[in-house]
Amino acid sequence: MLRRREVWSYAAGDFGFNTVWQSIELYLLFYYVRQLGIAPEVASLIFLAGAAADWLMDVFVGVTADRLAPRVRLGAWVAIGGPLSVLILCAALVPPPVTGGYVPYYALATYLALRCAYGIGNIPYGALTARISADPQDHLRLTGARMQAAALGGLVAALVYAVLPAGDAGGGFSLGAPVLAGIAAPTFFLTAFGTRERIKPAAAALRSDRALLAMFGLLARSSALRRLIATILAVGLAVSLLNVSLLFVFDRLGARRWGYYAALLPALSLLVTTPLWTHLATRIGQGATLRYAAVLMLGAALFGCFGGGVVMALVSVTGAIVAGQGLSVMFWSLVPATVSACEQDAAVVGYAGRVYAAATIARKLAQALSTQALALALVFPALPSLGGIAIAALLAVLCAFFYRPIEKMRPSLAP
């Protein structure tokens, strides 16, 4: 069994990575539109371009890290990509050194660099779990500690930006990002040098281009994987759209300060409600819990559409955020059953990596699509602030009821 010190050394890395992720998902689009004055449709295209680069980077980094192991430890990637990502985050949130029509190009360049740096560190970080230990109990401890650290990282990021809210010049963001960089940078080195990679990996069999083709081939063959991906896209769109909309919802009400307070809720909810959603799933099943969470999110969003004022908006987004945590926990918990279905259909093993990679890419695609949906909502101000979230939640409800993913793992074919 792993020592507690090593478990938390590993978890420290996700504290750092989540300060970056939360800065991107909760604040960066708002900074582009409200502080830099970039048109919403242009800002959303910047996010889409970054997501496309990220999808390619995930595959490239994963295959390259496997090919270079064990000569290059996975921890070395974390020690390079983690600090690099927080430094580029600082560059993305400072007032641009250019003016006028060059500002969107500066935003695009820094955002592409940020997503690439994030992938360099985060993809090997996720693979570290399998290299630190072969014991499933250790995997459970590592994952649990990682989720707690990620929630704390998101909470710290939200607190920093809430204490230093951005003014017209975006000064709060330009001050907050370096503060987060100073807090997060040591956590990556703690992970890199505080963990031991005991499991020696096998040689990588696929080049990055062939790995990508194999992934799409599996998606074409497996109905179970298609159902999972559809669920992740629908659920991920609803959750990401809620996150990127938070500051805009309260800004439209003339209560921008409340938007910064509301941005604390996703991390707090992750800390508090995840055990409750997990307990509910053990009682009624993952699929039923997914459906309950989807209905709750739809109801909370509709409540905000027909209500008015800061209090109604705060109640609405709180309910939607709690439901969104349940949706997220459930779709990730359903991935192993899809892995089992893929392997049984092919009568072979070895699909876990590709299924998890496909799920991760789908989640990032949902985040990119959420910025497109928000940009559309900003162009048509007559749409209620939470109207787009309600539509996305309705898609999640339809998927959860009529195209739900496989819930139970199939029995082994082995005699």
Residue, then its C-alpha position, 0 to 999 in steps of 0.5 A: m500500500l502506498r504511503r499517504r505522503e506519496v498519495w498526496s504528492y500525486a494529488a498535488g499536481d491536480f491542484g495545480f492543473n485545476t487552477v489553470w482549467q478553472s481559469i479557462e472555463l470560468y473566466l477566460l471567455f469573459y475576459y476576452v469579451r468584456q475586458l478585451g472587447i473581442a466580439p463573442e463570435v470571434a472569441s468563441l472561434i478562438f476557443l474552438a481552435g484551441a480545442a482542435a489543437d488540444w485534441l491533436m496534442d492529447v494523442f501526440v503527447g500520449v503516444t510520445a510519452d509511451r514511446l519515450a518511457p522508461r527513459v523519460r519518466l512521466g513525472a518529467w512531463v508534469a514538471i515541464g508542462g505544468p509550470l509552462s501552462v501557468l506561465i502562459l496563463c499569465a501571458a493570456l490574462v495580461p493586457p495585450p502588448v498590441t492594440g486594435g485588430y491585432v488583439p484577437y490574434y494575440a489572444l489566439a496565439t496565447y490560447l493555443a500555446l496554453r492548451c498545448a502546454y496544458g496537454i504536455g503536462n496533464i496527459p502524462y499526469g493522468a497516466l501516472t496512476a497506472r505507473i505508480s502502483a498496480d494495486p486497484q486499491d491504490h488506484l482508488r486512493l490516488t483518484g479520490a485524493r486527486m479529485q479532492a485536490a482538484a476541487l481545492g485548486g478550483l476553489v483557490a482560483a475562484l477565491v483569488y479572482a473574487v478577491l481581485p475582481a477585474g475592472d474595466a482594464g482587467g487588472g484583477f485578472s492580470l494580478g490574479a494569474p501570477v498569484l495562482a502561478g506562484i501557488a500552483a508551480p510548486t505542486f507540479f514539482l511535488t508530483a514529479f519528484g514526490t512519486r515513484e513510478r514502479i510499473k514498467p510500461a510495455a513498448a508502444a505499438l501504434r504511431s500517433d496517426r494510427a492511434l487516432l485512426a484506430m480510435f475512430g474505427l472503434l467508434a464506428r464499430s461500437s454502439a456502446l461507445r457511441r452511446l457514451i460519447a453522445t452522453i458526454l457531449a450532451v452532458g458536457l455541453a450543459v455543464s460547460l455552458l453553465n460554467v462559462s455563462l456564470l459571469f455573464v448571467f450576473d453581469r447582465l443583471g448589473a451584479r458582476r460581483w455576484g458572478y465572482y461569488a457564484a464562480l466559487l460554487p462549482a468547486l464547493s459543490l464538487l467537494v460537498t456533493t460528489p459523495l452524495w451523488t455516488h451514494l445515490a448511484t449505489r442505491i438506485g444505479q448510475g443510469a437512474t442517477l444520471r436521469y435524475a441529475a439531468v431533470l434537476m438541471l433542466g428544472a433549475a435552469l427553467f426556474g432561472c428563465f422565468g424568475g428575475g433578480v439576483v436571488m432567483a439567478l443565484v438559486s437557479v445556478t446553484g441548483a444547476i451546478v449541483a445537478g451538473q456535478g452529478l451528471s459529471v460523476m455519473f458519465w465518468s463512472l459509466v466509462p468502465a462498462t463501455v470499455s468492457a462492452c468494446e472488449q467483449d464485442a471484439a473478443v480481445v482486451g486493450y481498449a481501455g486507453r482508446v475509450y478513455a481518450a475518446a471520452t476525454i476528447a468528447r468532453k473537450l469538444a463539449q467545452a468548445l461547443s459551449t462557447q459557440a452556444l454562449a456567443l449565439a446567446l450574447v448575439f441575441p440578448a432577448l434570449p433569457s440568461l439561462g435559456g441556452i443552459a435550459i436547452a442544453a439541459l434538455l438535450a442531456v435529458l433526452c440523451a439520458f432517457f432515450y440514448r442512455p449509455i451501457e450501465k453494467m459491465r458484461p461478464s468475462l468471456a474467459p472460461 
